[in-house]
């Protein structure tokens, strides 16, 4: 079945009221963890990657959760995984990655008004430096180019041509370049970014932080004081499986330390950058456990059952979909 047909069926089911009825008659017992990023994406993300999320959609999703689901904290989820508590029917946890300023401007008032607990996994290096995550810088550079096609050459990658002459080719090329960069050894990423900037004929220091600002350390503290659980998303958002053991340890240790300094509270959870199965290793898991983390989260959908590995807890990226499909996805 094609994605288009699946989406159409999901829309029909969501609009029919079936998910609400099913949730009442046959409550879902296994928890879901939702993963959000920015709630108000700037134009360059909308144009290049097709992200169409809005603050209004986020608010409607939170209203739906409060009406039809039991919103739980990550701490309650972990207690359940460890066999220490029982969950209410239709349990859902809300998390955010990276740490964008709209957490303070958009998410905090919405969540506080509805008494919804939430977790944010912060990229501490970006919070301290006021610099964007490398994935957003790469996407922004692509948005700035006037070229309709580029050739991109790196020793680690094949010499390839990328079309940028229509919305469809722009998105395909951007996604392919992002995927290629995620495979690079960590110490090759910055040189490769400069090479890409030359191919695009844009400034290698281009940074969209003025369009997509990050939270500051003071704002992380404010979020913590207002009920957010603060977790680590590393210092620099590298793909951990592409890092040496020493770099992985620094990324997880130093981000944990910064969060504890900013909030005055223990940081015991983390989310792997990108969070797909190949983005972390058994070595990554071992390092996190030795550093004192209680759990780590991925970013691909999978059932959560009691006793699941606490260092591979899945999350669902359900944010950029209409409310009727959102309802069906949570059934």
N, C-alpha and C positions, 0 to 999 in steps of 0.2 A: 504494500500500500504506500503510495507516495505521501510526502510530507504535506502537500496541499490538501489531499483528501483527508488525512488524519486531522489537520487543523480545522477543516470544515466540519467534520464529525464532532470534534471537540467543542466547536462553537455551538452547534445544534444542541448537544447534550447540556452544555452550560446554560443555554437560554431556556431550556425546558424545565428547569427546576429539579432535574434528576439528582445532581450532586447533593443538594440540600436534603431531599427525601432520603437518599441512600445513607447520608451521614446520620440521620435520625433513626432509621430502621436498623441499619447495620453499621454502627460506628466503626471508624478505622481505629485500630488499637496501636499500630506501629507509628512512631513519630516521624514527622518530616521536618527537615531543617531548610529554610529558605535562604538563599544567598543573593544579596543585592550589591550593587556598586553605586554609581552616581544616580541620584534621583532626578536630576535636571541636566541632562547631557547638553553640552554646548554644540553649536552648529557643526563644528568639524567632525565630531563623533557621529552626529546624525547623517551628515553628507557622505562620509567615507565608509562608516561601518553600518549605517542603516539603523542605529539605535534610536528608538522613538519613545522612550519612557518619559513620563511627565510626573510632576508632583501630584497632580490631580488623580492620576491612575494609582499612584502609591497610596494616597489617602483612601481611595475606594477599596483597594485591596485590604488595607488594615481594617476598614469598617466591616468588610466581609468576614475576615478572620474573627473579629470580636463577636459577630452575630452567630457564626456557624461552626466555629472551631474553638479549641482550648489552647490559648497561647501560653507556652511554658518558657522558662528560662533555660539557658544552656546548662546551668548548674543542676536543675531538676532533671534534665535529659541525662546527664552523666550519672546522677544518683540512680536513675532507673536502669541504665546500662550496667551499673555495678550491683544491681539487685537490692538497692536500699529503699526504693519507694515504688508506688504504683502511679501510673499516669492516668489522667482523665481521658475521656473519649475524644477522638479526633485531635490529637496533640500536634502542635506546630510551634517551632522556634524560629525566630527572626534574627538574621545576621547580616552584616555589611562587611565588604572588603575594602581595603586600601585606606579609607579615612578621608573622605571628601568634605569640604566645608558645608555642603548642603545637609550633612548630618545634623549640624547645629541649626541651620536656617529652616530646613524642611522636616526632617525626621523627628527631631526632638519634640517640637510642639505636638505633632500628630500622635506620637507614641505616648507622650506624657498624658495627653487628654484622654486617651483610651486605656491607660494603665497597662500598656504592652511592654513587657521586658524585651531587651534587645542586646545584641553583642556586636561590637565592631572590632575587626582585625586590622590593626594600624601598621602601615609602612612607616616605621619611626624615622628613617633617614629623610624621607620626604617631608614629614612633619617638622623636622628640625631645620632642614635646608631651604624650605619653601620651593622645592623643585618638584617637577612632575615625575611620575613613574615612567620608566623607559618606554613602555608600550604606548602610553599616551603621547610621548614625544615623537615616537616613530610615526604614529598615525597623523599627528599634527604636521610633520614635515611633508608627508604625502599630500595633505590637504593644501599645502602652500605652493606646490610645484606648478609651473605653467606648462610642463612637458606632457605630451600625450602618450609617450612610450619611453621607457628607459631600459638600458641593459645594466645588469648588476652582477659584478664579479667578485667572488671571494675565494680564497684557497679551499675553505671547507665546503663551499657550495658550488653547484654547477653554474656555469655562465648562462643566465636566463634573461629573457626579455619579458617585460611587464607592461601591459597596456593600461593606460589611465585616461582613456578618451571618452568614457561614458560612465554613468552611475554604476552600471553592472560590472564593467571591467575594473573600475576603480575599487570597488568593494572586494572583488575576487583577488585582485593583486595585493591589496592591503592585507587581507586575511592570509594569503600565501606568504607574504613577507614576514608577517608576525609569526607565523608557524615556523618559518626558516630560522628566524632570530632566536626563537625559543630553544632550538636545538644546538645553538652555538655554545662552546665552552664559555664559562662566565667571563674569563679574562679577555675574550675576543669580542665581547658585545660592543664596548665603547668604540674600538677601532672600526668595527663593522658599521656602526651608526654614522661615523664620519664618512666612510666610503659611500654609504647610501645617500647622505646629504649631498655629496659631490655629484652623484648620478642624477639626483633630483634638481640640482642647481639651487639649493636652499642653504641657509645658514645652519651649520651643524649645532649651534647653540640654541636653536629655536625651541621654545618651551611654552606650552599653553597654560602654564599655571595661573596666568591672569584670567583665563577663561574657565578653568576648572581648578579652583584653589583647593589646597589640602588643609586639613585641620592643623592647628598649631599645638604645641605641648600644653599650653594653657587651656585650649579648647578640649583636648583629651581629658584633662582634669575635670572640666565642667561636665562633660558627658558622663564620666565616672560618678561624679557627685549627684547626677540626675538619673541614676539607675542603670546606665549602660555597663555591661561587662566589657572590659578592654582586653583584647587578645593580641597576640603578635602575628604580624604578616611579614616578618623579617625586617631587616634594615633597608635593603635596596631592592626588594622584590625580584631576586634572581630565581631561575629555575634550579631548585636545589640539587637535582640529580646531575646537573651540569657543573656543579661546584666541587672543589676538593673537600675532604673531610674538615680541614681547618677552616675553610671559608663557611661551610655549613654551620659549624659550631659558633663562629663569630656572629653570623646572621641571626641565629636563634638565641644566643646568649645575650648579645648586646641589645637587641630589640626588647627582650624581656626585662633587662635591667633598666632601660630608659622608661618603659611603661611604669614600672614599679616606682621609679623616682618621681615621675610626673604625677602619679595618682596616689602614692602612699599605700597602695594595695598590691597584694600578690597577683602576678600575671601567671596563670597556670594553663592557658590554652593557646593554641596557635592554629593558623590556617596555612597550608602549603600554597605558595604562589602558583597560579594557574590551576593547580589542584587536580590534574588528570593523573591516571595511574602511572605514567612514566615520568612524572615530574618530581618524584621523591623515591627513596630507596629504603631498604631495611636499615642501612647505615643512618639515613636521615631520622628514621623512627627511633633508633637506638640513642642517637645524640639528643633528641628531644626528651626522651625519657630520663636520661642521665642528668639533663639540665633542670629537671624538676617539673616538666610539663605534665599535666594530668591527662591531656587529650590533644589530638590534632585533627583538623577537618580537611576533607578533600573538596572538590567542586564538580562531582559528577553524580547523577541520581542513582540511588541503589537503596534497597530496603534496609531499615535499621531494626535490628533485633536485639533482645537482651543478650549481653555477653559479647556483642560485636567488638572487634579490636578498637580500643579507644583512640588509637593513633591513625585510624583510617575511617573516620566517621563521615559519611557522605552528606552532601548538601545539594539542593535542587535550584538551578538557575531559572526561576519562573517569572522574573520581574517584567520583562518586555513583552507581555502578551495581554490582550483584552481581558476584561473581568470575567466574561463567560467562559473563556478557555482557562483562565486562572482557577475558576471554580471546579471545572472538570479535572484539572491536573491534581487537585487536592482531594479528590474523592477517595 
